[in-house]
């Protein structure tokens, strides 16, 4: 497996952020409501501080859900940037269902080049470099969070699945709305349709590792919700298609709110 200093840094940051997230998860915690009506916990803040401590020394600017967002007049000149969600699936974290992740991506001219997704509760770590055309998964043993190099060497490649009898469609644990239901109902396929529910960016991972076939998202997401998942998917030939343009999703846009999109093996 090819290694890369930025990928290694991102993996270390995700693992360490996962550690502080689980420290909060295992104890009582308060929930704040942000101006956009989304929830916030001390785990989001602590994980963001940890990730910033790893990424800031790279000298590459950071777009993070929990950082103050800079105006596009400054951001538009960035050739590279990190895109981070220190705790994706805060609603799932609050529900204590385990389906939350740390998302870290590196983009170049708006294109995801590497992605790391870590699910601290299940200890599943996914990572990829798109140019290597491979993505990997490893389950982190307990008390070995900081052995990033060894974990990356032990990781196994993941692949989307070949065609099967069922069309497995990923639905959000918290956001399966009427538009998504209409898309599912309108899918023309001879296969039996099966809904697979999952929270956070793990939905991307389901398609990338062959446990689902398509993920339609017709509800609001932000760039930090999708960049890492897109890198992992694209590394294994799965497309993340912005709608209605039917073009690849791009990042560090003037508006950080994503369009609707599809994650699919076929376009």
LINGI-V326259 format. One record per residue. N is the residue number from 1. RES is the residue in three letters. D_LAST is the distance of its C-alpha to the last C-alpha in Angstrom with 1 decimal. Layout:
BEGIN
n: <N,N>
res: <RES,RES>
d_last: <D_LAST,D_LAST>
END
This chain:
BEGIN
n: <1,2,3,4,5,6,7,8,9,10,11,12,13,14,15,16,17,18,19,20,21,22,23,24,25,26,27,28,29,30,31,32,33,34,35,36,37,38,39,40,41,42,43,44,45,46,47,48,49,50,51,52,53,54,55,56,57,58,59,60,61,62,63,64,65,66,67,68,69,70,71,72,73,74,75,76,77,78,79,80,81,82,83,84,85,86,87,88,89,90,91,92,93,94,95,96,97,98,99,100,101,102,103,104,105,106,107,108,109,110,111,112,113,114,115,116,117,118,119,120,121,122,123,124,125,126,127,128,129,130,131,132,133,134,135,136,137,138,139,140,141,142,143,144,145,146,147,148,149,150,151,152,153,154,155,156,157,158,159,160,161,162,163,164,165,166,167,168,169,170,171,172,173,174,175,176,177,178,179,180,181,182,183,184,185,186,187,188,189,190,191,192,193,194,195,196,197,198,199,200,201,202,203,204,205,206,207,208,209,210,211,212,213,214,215,216,217,218,219,220,221,222,223,224,225,226,227,228,229,230,231,232,233,234,235,236,237,238,239,240,241,242,243,244,245,246,247,248,249,250,251,252,253,254,255,256,257,258,259,260,261,262,263,264,265,266,267>
res: <UNK,UNK,UNK,UNK,UNK,UNK,UNK,UNK,UNK,UNK,UNK,UNK,UNK,UNK,UNK,UNK,UNK,UNK,UNK,UNK,UNK,UNK,UNK,UNK,UNK,UNK,UNK,UNK,UNK,UNK,UNK,UNK,UNK,UNK,UNK,UNK,UNK,UNK,UNK,UNK,UNK,UNK,UNK,UNK,UNK,UNK,UNK,UNK,UNK,UNK,UNK,UNK,UNK,UNK,UNK,UNK,UNK,UNK,UNK,UNK,UNK,UNK,UNK,UNK,UNK,UNK,UNK,UNK,UNK,UNK,UNK,UNK,UNK,UNK,UNK,UNK,UNK,UNK,UNK,UNK,UNK,UNK,UNK,UNK,UNK,UNK,UNK,UNK,UNK,UNK,UNK,UNK,UNK,UNK,UNK,UNK,UNK,UNK,UNK,UNK,UNK,UNK,UNK,UNK,UNK,UNK,UNK,UNK,UNK,UNK,UNK,UNK,UNK,UNK,UNK,UNK,UNK,UNK,UNK,UNK,UNK,UNK,UNK,UNK,UNK,UNK,UNK,UNK,UNK,UNK,UNK,UNK,UNK,UNK,UNK,UNK,UNK,UNK,UNK,UNK,UNK,UNK,UNK,UNK,UNK,UNK,UNK,UNK,UNK,UNK,UNK,UNK,UNK,UNK,UNK,UNK,UNK,UNK,UNK,UNK,UNK,UNK,UNK,UNK,UNK,UNK,UNK,UNK,UNK,UNK,UNK,UNK,UNK,UNK,UNK,UNK,UNK,UNK,UNK,UNK,UNK,UNK,UNK,UNK,UNK,UNK,UNK,UNK,UNK,UNK,UNK,UNK,UNK,UNK,UNK,UNK,UNK,UNK,UNK,UNK,UNK,UNK,UNK,UNK,UNK,UNK,UNK,UNK,UNK,UNK,UNK,UNK,UNK,UNK,UNK,UNK,UNK,UNK,UNK,UNK,UNK,UNK,UNK,UNK,UNK,UNK,UNK,UNK,UNK,UNK,UNK,UNK,UNK,UNK,UNK,UNK,UNK,UNK,UNK,UNK,UNK,UNK,UNK,UNK,UNK,UNK,UNK,UNK,UNK,UNK,UNK,UNK,UNK,UNK,UNK,UNK,UNK,UNK,UNK,UNK,UNK,UNK,UNK,UNK,UNK,UNK,UNK>
d_last: <28.5,28.6,30.2,30.2,32.8,30.5,28.5,31.8,33.0,30.0,30.5,34.2,33.6,31.3,33.7,36.7,35.1,34.3,38.0,39.2,36.8,38.1,41.7,41.0,39.2,42.1,44.6,45.1,43.3,43.2,40.3,40.2,38.2,36.8,36.9,33.3,34.4,32.5,34.6,36.1,38.1,40.2,37.6,35.1,37.9,39.2,35.8,35.1,38.5,37.9,34.5,36.1,38.9,36.6,34.3,36.9,38.8,35.7,36.4,32.8,32.5,31.0,29.1,29.9,29.9,33.6,34.6,35.9,33.1,34.1,33.8,31.0,33.7,34.3,30.8,29.3,31.3,29.9,28.2,27.4,27.6,27.4,25.6,27.2,27.5,30.7,30.3,26.9,27.6,31.1,31.2,30.5,33.2,35.6,35.0,35.6,32.8,31.8,28.1,28.3,27.3,28.1,25.2,25.9,23.5,24.5,22.7,23.5,23.1,20.7,18.4,18.8,20.8,22.1,22.0,24.5,24.4,27.6,28.5,32.4,33.3,31.6,32.0,28.5,27.4,23.9,23.5,21.6,21.7,18.4,20.2,21.6,18.2,19.9,20.3,23.4,25.2,28.9,31.2,33.9,37.4,39.8,42.0,39.8,37.7,38.9,38.4,35.1,35.5,36.4,33.6,31.0,32.7,32.7,29.0,26.8,23.3,20.5,17.4,14.5,15.7,15.4,14.7,17.6,19.3,18.2,15.1,16.2,15.3,16.7,19.1,21.3,24.9,26.2,23.7,22.3,22.9,22.9,19.6,17.9,19.9,19.0,15.2,16.0,18.4,16.1,13.4,14.0,14.5,17.5,17.5,19.9,18.4,19.9,20.1,20.6,22.5,22.9,24.1,23.4,20.9,21.3,18.3,16.1,18.3,17.9,14.2,15.2,18.2,16.8,18.6,15.7,12.1,10.7,12.6,12.7,15.3,17.1,20.3,21.8,21.2,22.6,21.5,23.6,21.8,18.4,19.1,20.3,17.6,14.9,17.0,17.3,13.7,12.8,15.8,14.5,11.0,9.4,7.5,9.4,8.2,11.3,11.9,12.8,12.2,8.4,9.8,10.6,13.5,16.8,20.3,23.9,23.3,26.3,25.1,24.3,22.9,19.1,17.0,15.2,11.9,9.3,9.4,6.9,6.9,3.8,0.0>
END
